[in-house]
Amino acid sequence: MSIKRLLIVIVLLLVAFILSKVAVASDMSQTQTEQLTIRTLTEDERLKLYLYEQVKYDWVKFEEIKKVITCESEWKVDAVGDGGKAVSLCQYHLPTFEQFQKKSGIEGDYYNPYTQIKLTVWAWDNGLQRHWTCYKVLKQKGAI
């Protein structure tokens, strides 16, 4: 057998080997994908994913806002604080919520956690983080 034919055989064997590995990896990926789609996201996971999307996948901003929300409400959509003056996920007081809505043009329900997230991201983008006590405390501690 000539060297040229030997090289062709080796290349063909390598291609066949690589294709078989790709096929196995493809099957594994499909199986893994099927396993991932079995479980639906929890509300907490959906809210965090929504936050991540709203910050346009900016991990630093996501982590900062996530820490503030965790501090403010522990991600409880029915949280009430400040003697009943602050509500939902981001613990907005109604006057602040309405003020931010007017300035941002973002419409939505005061009690809706998704609206609160969207408005909070707008507040961060506009340097208004200091409206949250938890932001000030976490910033002072160097946690954000």
C-alpha positions in Angstrom: 0.0 0.0 0.0 1.4 3.4 -0.9 1.9 6.1 1.6 -0.8 8.2 -0.2 -3.4 5.4 0.2 -2.3 4.9 3.8 -2.8 8.6 4.6 -6.2 8.5 3.0 -7.3 5.5 5.1 -6.0 7.2 8.2 -7.8 10.4 7.4 -11.1 8.5 6.7 -10.7 6.6 10.0 -10.2 9.8 11.8 -13.2 11.4 10.2 -15.3 8.4 11.0 -14.1 8.4 14.6 -14.8 12.1 15.0 -18.3 11.8 13.5 -19.1 8.9 15.8 -18.1 11.1 18.8 -20.1 14.0 17.5 -23.2 11.8 17.1 -22.8 10.5 20.7 -22.3 14.0 22.0 -25.3 15.1 20.1 -27.4 12.3 21.6 -26.1 13.2 25.1 -27.0 16.9 24.6 -30.5 16.0 23.5 -30.9 13.8 26.5 -29.6 16.5 28.8 -31.9 19.0 27.2 -34.9 16.8 27.7 -33.9 16.4 31.4 -33.6 20.2 31.8 -37.1 20.8 30.3 -38.8 18.4 32.6 -38.8 20.8 35.5 -40.5 24.2 35.2 -38.8 27.2 36.8 -40.0 28.3 40.3 -41.3 31.8 40.7 -38.1 32.8 42.4 -36.1 31.5 39.5 -38.3 33.3 37.0 -37.9 36.5 38.9 -34.1 36.2 39.0 -34.0 35.3 35.3 -36.2 38.3 34.5 -33.8 40.6 36.5 -30.9 39.1 34.6 -32.6 39.8 31.3 -33.5 43.4 32.4 -29.9 44.3 33.3 -29.0 43.0 29.8 -26.9 40.1 31.3 -24.6 42.5 33.2 -23.5 40.1 35.9 -22.2 42.8 38.3 -25.4 44.8 38.1 -27.4 41.6 38.5 -25.6 40.6 41.6 -25.8 44.0 43.2 -29.6 44.3 42.6 -30.1 40.7 43.6 -28.3 41.3 47.0 -30.5 44.4 47.6 -33.7 42.6 46.8 -32.6 39.7 49.0 -31.9 42.1 51.8 -35.2 44.0 51.3 -37.7 41.2 50.8 -35.8 37.8 50.6 -37.5 37.6 47.2 -41.0 37.3 48.7 -43.5 38.9 46.4 -45.9 39.4 49.3 -43.4 41.1 51.6 -44.6 44.2 53.5 -42.2 46.5 55.4 -41.8 49.9 57.0 -45.1 49.5 58.9 -47.1 48.6 55.7 -45.6 51.5 53.6 -43.3 49.3 51.5 -44.5 46.4 49.5 -43.5 43.5 47.3 -40.2 42.4 46.0 -38.3 45.7 45.9 -40.1 47.3 48.9 -41.3 50.4 47.1 -43.1 53.1 49.0 -46.0 54.2 46.8 -44.8 57.8 46.3 -41.4 56.6 45.2 -42.9 54.1 42.9 -45.1 56.7 41.3 -42.3 59.2 41.0 -40.0 56.7 39.3 -42.8 55.6 37.0 -43.4 59.1 35.9 -39.7 59.8 35.3 -39.1 56.5 33.5 -42.3 56.1 31.6 -42.5 52.5 32.8 -46.1 51.5 33.4 -47.3 48.7 35.6 -48.9 47.7 38.8 -47.4 48.8 42.1 -47.7 45.2 43.6 -46.4 43.5 40.5 -42.8 42.1 41.2 -41.9 42.2 37.5 -42.8 45.9 37.2 -40.9 46.5 40.4 -37.8 44.8 39.0 -38.0 46.8 35.7 -38.4 50.0 37.6 -35.5 49.1 40.0 -33.2 48.4 37.0 -34.2 51.8 35.6 -33.4 53.4 39.0 -29.9 51.7 39.0 -29.3 52.9 35.5 -30.1 56.5 36.6 -28.1 56.5 39.8 -31.0 56.2 42.2 -29.8 53.2 44.3 -29.7 55.2 47.5 -33.5 55.1 47.7 -33.0 51.6 49.2 -31.8 51.3 52.8 -30.3 47.9 52.0 -28.3 49.4 49.3 -26.8 51.9 51.7 -26.1 49.3 54.3 -24.6 46.8 51.8 -22.5 49.5 50.3 -21.2 50.7 53.7 -20.2 47.1 54.5 -18.4 46.7 51.2 -20.8 43.9 50.1 -21.6 45.7 46.9 
